[in-house]
């Protein structure tokens, strides 16, 4: 079982940047595809970005494409989400999770992920 811990959230003004980190326990992290999701108050959890086990494939929600970048460092068992040009509508709790299937397949569906972290709050002020 993988345990995930997110960090790096905070309060930032619109147009600013934050980098989120998701640290994973376990020796098999490098074999997992990983995803970032977010959930705003009163809204359903939504997909943000995903990355394949070796970083070769990435997949983004249209709402963040061109502003957010997902990356990973398998030597550090960590996946990152660099968020630039932040908007108030990016305010949410951000979660990372492990995709059930590895390889080049990446999905936006939350039911295809497991081992969710506790989340980190991102607040963007206008």
C-alpha positions, 0 to 999 in steps of 0.5 A: 500500500502506498501512502501519499503526502501532499504539501506546498499549498497556501494563499497566493494572489491571482497571477501568482505561482505555487508548486505542490509536492506529493511524496510517496512511501514505498519502493515501487513508486517508479512503476506507478502512473500518478494523478492530481485532482482538486475539489472546491467547496460544494463541488465534485472532485475534478481531474487536474493532471496525470503523468506516466510512470517514467514521466514520458506521458502527461495529460491535463484538464483543459482548464489548466493546460498551458498554466500547470505542469506535472512532473516527477522525480522517481529518485525522490519518490515525489510528483510535482504540480507547478501552477502558474498564472493562478486564478481564483477559480483554481482555489480548492483542496488538491489531492494526489493519487495512484492510478490503478493501471500503469504504462502509457494509459492515463485517465481523468476518472477518479475511480481509476485511482487509489491511495489518495493523500490528505490534500493540501489547500490552495487559495487564490485571492483576486 
